[in-house]
Each structure stands twice: as C-alpha cells, then as structure tokens.
Amino acid sequence: MTENKQVVLDVKHLKKTFGENQVLKDISETVYDGQVICLLGPSGAGKSTFLRCLNLLDEPTAGQVVFNGQDLTALKDKELDLLREDMGMVFQNFNLFPHMTVLENLKLAPMKVKNMSEAEATQIAKKLLAQVGLSDKADEFPNSLSGGQEQRVAIARALAMNPKVMLFDEPTSALDPEMVGEVLKVMQDLAQEGMTMVVVTHEMGFAHNVANQIWFMADGYIQEAASPKDFFEHPQTERAQDFLAKVLE
C-alpha cells in the first residue's frame, strides 16, 4: 500500500528522557501521505510525548524527525516555526481564546502567521465551520459551547492553516461520552478526504474502523505496527494481548 506513497514524516531513532526517566527509548517509524495512524497503548507508555516530539513541542533527546524532507531537530526557531505551520495539532483541552468569537478564533492564525486578508480568512473560516457542522456558532464565544462543539472548533482552527498532517492528542478524553461521537465523526470525515493523521486515542472503535495502521506503544517502544484487523484479531506481543484483554472486556 505504501510503496508509491510520499513519506510525510520519517522518525529515526527517536529518544526522549526527562531527568532519569527514559520515556521514548528508540523509535523509528514512517508516516505516509494519506495514512491514518492510531497510537494505542497503556497510560504512561509515552504516546503523548511521542506526538509532541513530532512537531518539537517536546525536544527529542536524540534522533531525527524528518518532515517533508527536512530534519526538524536541525532547524533554528524561525525555520521550525515555518514548517510547524504545516502540522496541525489538536489537544485534549481545546485551548480556544475565550475573549474571541468562534470565527475570530479561526481567523487569527491565517491572518497573523500567513498574512492572509481578513476577507479570505473569513471565507475559509466559514467554510471550515460548515465542514464541522457549526456554521450557526460563528459569532458565539467558546464558553457558550459544549465540549464537543469546542473541540470541533479547535479542529477547524487547526485546519484553517491548511496543514499537511494533523496530530491529535487524545482529542475526546476530556469530553462527556455523548459528545465523543460528534468529534470522531469530524475526524472520520477528514480521514476519508485523505488527510494524513496521527492520533493518540483510547477510542478502539475509531482505531479499528478508521486507521490504516495501529502503532501499539508500551514501555517507551512501539511494540507492534500492524493493520487494525491484524492488531485487534492477532496481537503479536504479550503486552498487546494483555492491553486488548483489558480494554475490550
């Protein structure tokens, strides 16, 4: 499947330590254009740290992260910021600006960072709000929205920069159960449109149905990389078998 696909992210011997604690021990993996990777694993496995190392929000202790042919770990601040514009990131917490309307939240980065005109930024923002099903919330403030709506706005805001890859760090973990589905639906639509995505998640149904590949992470390593079917039906390692027995019971 990946032979003719363009490499978007190439991770080589990535390591990350915090003091004495080695969180990422030696990770080498590749993300191809249009792939949806779901990172699964127990809490404390290093999944969020790995994701944050992909755009250098956490600086790796060793190794390389090559994005669109450039090693991010070798770049100076300004060059890094420029490449980061092509990586959208959605966090557990929505991080919207409370004093700005939904529309203003979406327009801010394209206008400030990409010097886009207000008219163009508004047009793009309205299109994205329609895409995430929130056209009617453009002039509302974040505190009037539900958690699920806020997270959909956060996704739209990341998309406003027209990224080449989207990173999601447990985007549904702060939501009430009845709001999870509306956020996963937006992510599923993005996947179907061909967006390259790396998703840290505990949503097994989403991982099973939407991912092209599962990366199972435990003890600082990616222990298995497999198709969803292979991973869920025939996990290879004892660690993965134990994890699945707990989460699927």
C-alpha positions in Angstrom: 0.0 0.0 0.0 2.8 2.4 0.9 5.3 1.7 -1.9 4.3 4.7 -4.1 3.2 6.9 -1.3 5.1 10.0 -0.4 6.8 10.0 3.0 5.4 12.8 5.2 7.1 12.0 8.5 10.2 9.9 9.0 11.1 9.2 12.6 14.6 7.9 13.1 15.9 6.5 16.5 13.9 9.0 18.5 14.7 9.1 22.2 13.4 11.3 25.0 14.4 11.5 28.6 13.1 13.6 31.4 15.8 13.5 34.0 16.4 9.9 34.8 13.2 8.8 33.2 13.7 7.5 29.6 10.2 7.9 28.1 11.0 7.2 24.5 13.7 4.5 24.1 14.4 4.1 20.4 11.6 4.7 17.9 11.9 4.5 14.1 8.6 4.7 12.1 7.4 6.3 8.9 4.1 8.1 8.2 3.0 8.2 4.5 0.7 10.7 2.8 -2.9 10.0 3.4 -2.3 7.5 6.2 -4.3 7.5 9.5 -2.1 6.1 12.3 -3.7 5.4 15.6 -1.3 5.3 18.6 -2.7 2.9 21.2 -1.2 1.7 24.5 -1.5 1.9 28.3 -1.3 5.2 30.2 2.3 6.3 30.7 3.5 4.5 27.6 4.9 7.7 26.1 2.2 8.2 23.4 1.6 12.0 24.0 5.4 12.6 24.4 6.0 10.9 21.1 3.3 13.0 19.4 4.7 16.2 20.9 8.2 15.3 19.7 6.9 15.0 16.1 6.5 18.8 16.0 9.1 19.5 18.6 6.8 20.9 21.3 9.0 18.4 23.3 12.5 18.4 22.0 13.9 14.9 21.4 16.9 13.9 23.4 18.3 12.1 20.4 17.2 11.0 16.9 15.6 12.8 14.0 12.1 13.8 12.9 12.1 14.4 9.1 9.0 16.2 7.9 8.6 16.9 4.2 12.3 16.1 3.7 13.6 18.4 6.4 15.1 17.3 9.7 13.1 19.4 12.3 15.7 18.7 15.0 18.3 20.6 13.0 16.3 23.7 12.4 16.5 27.1 14.1 13.4 28.6 15.7 12.1 30.6 12.7 12.7 27.8 10.2 11.0 25.4 12.7 8.0 27.7 13.1 7.6 27.9 9.3 7.5 24.1 9.0 5.2 23.8 12.0 2.6 25.7 10.1 2.1 22.6 8.0 1.4 20.5 11.1 -2.0 20.9 12.7 -2.3 19.9 16.4 -5.4 19.2 18.4 -5.0 18.7 22.2 -7.2 17.2 24.9 -8.1 20.7 26.1 -9.4 23.0 23.4 -7.2 26.0 24.0 -9.6 28.4 22.3 -9.3 32.1 23.1 -12.2 32.8 25.4 -12.4 36.5 24.6 -12.8 35.9 20.9 -15.8 34.6 18.9 -15.6 31.2 17.2 -15.0 33.0 13.9 -12.2 35.2 15.3 -10.5 32.1 16.8 -10.4 30.6 13.3 -9.2 33.7 11.5 -6.4 34.7 13.9 -3.5 32.4 12.8 -4.1 32.7 9.0 -4.1 36.5 9.2 -1.2 36.8 11.7 1.0 34.0 10.5 0.2 33.7 6.8 -0.6 37.4 6.3 -4.0 36.4 4.8 -6.5 39.2 4.2 -9.4 39.3 6.6 -11.9 38.6 3.7 -10.0 35.4 2.7 -9.6 34.3 6.3 -13.3 34.8 6.9 -14.2 32.8 3.8 -12.0 29.9 4.8 -13.2 30.0 8.5 -16.9 29.9 7.4 -16.2 27.0 5.1 -14.5 25.1 7.8 -17.2 25.8 10.4 -19.7 24.4 7.9 -17.4 21.3 7.5 -17.5 20.6 11.2 -21.2 21.3 11.4 -21.0 24.6 13.4 -22.0 27.4 10.9 -24.5 28.7 13.3 -21.9 29.2 16.1 -19.6 31.7 14.2 -20.5 34.7 16.4 -20.7 32.9 19.7 -18.0 32.7 22.4 -16.3 29.5 23.4 -17.8 29.4 26.9 -21.3 29.1 25.4 -20.4 25.9 23.5 -20.5 22.3 24.7 -17.2 20.5 25.0 -17.8 18.6 21.8 -18.5 21.8 19.9 -15.4 23.4 21.3 -13.3 20.5 20.2 -14.8 20.7 16.7 -13.9 24.4 16.6 -10.4 23.5 17.7 -10.1 21.0 14.8 -11.5 23.7 12.4 -8.9 26.2 13.7 -6.1 23.7 13.1 -7.4 23.1 9.5 -7.5 26.9 8.8 -3.7 26.8 8.4 -4.2 24.1 5.6 -1.8 21.6 7.2 -0.2 18.6 5.5 -0.6 16.5 8.6 -2.9 16.6 11.6 -1.7 15.4 15.1 -4.4 14.6 17.6 -3.5 14.0 21.3 -6.5 12.2 22.9 -9.0 14.6 21.4 -12.0 13.0 23.0 -10.6 12.2 26.5 -11.9 15.5 28.1 -15.4 15.1 26.6 -18.7 13.7 28.1 -19.4 10.3 26.5 -22.4 11.6 24.5 -20.1 14.3 22.8 -17.4 11.9 21.7 -19.2 10.7 18.6 -19.6 14.2 17.1 -15.8 14.8 17.3 -14.9 11.3 15.9 -17.3 11.9 13.0 -15.4 15.0 12.0 -12.1 13.1 12.2 -13.5 10.2 10.2 -14.6 12.7 7.5 -11.1 14.1 7.4 -9.6 10.7 7.1 -12.0 9.9 4.2 -10.9 13.1 2.5 -7.3 11.9 2.6 -5.9 13.9 5.5 -2.7 12.4 6.9 -3.3 11.9 10.6 -1.5 10.6 13.7 -4.0 10.1 16.5 -3.3 9.2 20.2 -6.6 7.7 21.3 -8.4 5.3 23.6 -11.3 5.0 21.2 -10.9 1.5 20.0 -13.9 1.6 17.6 -12.4 4.6 15.8 -9.0 2.9 15.7 -10.5 -0.3 14.3 -12.7 1.3 11.7 -10.7 4.4 10.5 -7.0 3.8 11.0 -4.8 2.4 8.2 -2.3 1.3 10.8 -2.1 0.8 14.5 1.1 1.6 16.4 0.9 -0.1 19.8 3.2 1.6 22.3 4.3 0.4 25.7 7.4 0.8 27.9 8.8 3.5 25.7 8.8 1.5 22.5 6.4 0.9 19.6 6.0 -2.8 20.2 3.7 -3.5 17.2 2.9 -1.8 13.9 0.1 -3.6 12.1 -3.2 -3.2 10.2 -6.2 -2.7 12.5 -7.5 -6.2 11.5 -4.2 -7.9 12.4 -3.7 -5.9 15.6 -7.2 -6.5 17.0 -7.5 -10.1 15.9 -3.9 -11.3 16.2 -1.8 -9.2 18.5 1.7 -10.5 18.4 3.2 -9.4 21.8 2.1 -10.4 25.2 2.0 -6.7 26.1 -0.6 -6.0 23.3 -2.6 -9.1 24.2 -2.8 -8.0 27.8 -3.8 -4.4 26.8 -6.5 -5.6 24.5 -7.9 -8.0 27.0 -8.3 -5.1 29.4 -9.7 -2.5 27.1 -12.1 -4.8 25.1 -13.5 -6.8 28.0 
